Amino acid sequence: MAAPGIYCLILENPACTVRVGALGALAFPAGRHVYIGSALGPGGLLRVCRHLRLAAEPDRPPRWHIDYLLTDPRFSPEAVVWVETRERLECTVARTLGGPGIRGFGCSDCRCPTHLFSRQEDPVQEVCRAITAAGCRPHLWRPGDRGPDFLVRAKE
């Protein structure tokens, strides 16, 4: 069992339009998108493994907003930044990141305007600073890294 925590999944994509469940057809600018999620429930940070497996093998229909991007071949995981915590810090990190995003995406269980932010350049350092500002020590994984056990399982 993996520890609970929050994570920021960084995806790279060309400019495109994707139909995202009840949100409908959404335009995504070219660049990177940072999705901020929580993994506080059963399984903890194993949720990140589910996301990475779905991106590699889209073998089931989308369930959550992020699944629509993970099952679209134009979006590819570029990095994951995470922290082990039992605190609900995803909204704090989202407020700190701010900036352009996709309204209503990934935030149906909170009052945030979005949990998906757009960036032109690699946002890893910015994401790490936002997590540090929330009082936590961020960890980074990129494809090709071994990483912690829960991410090693995602690559197997």
Buried (B, 14 or more C-beta within 10 A) or exposed (E): EBBBBBBBBBBBBEEBEBEBEEBEEBEBBEBBBBBBBBBBEEBBBBBBBBBBBBBBEBEEEBEBBBBBBBBBEBBBBBBBBBBBBEBEBBBBBBEBBEEEBBEBBBBEEEEBBBBBBBBEEBBBEBBBBBBEEBEBEBBBBEEEEEBBEBBEBBBE
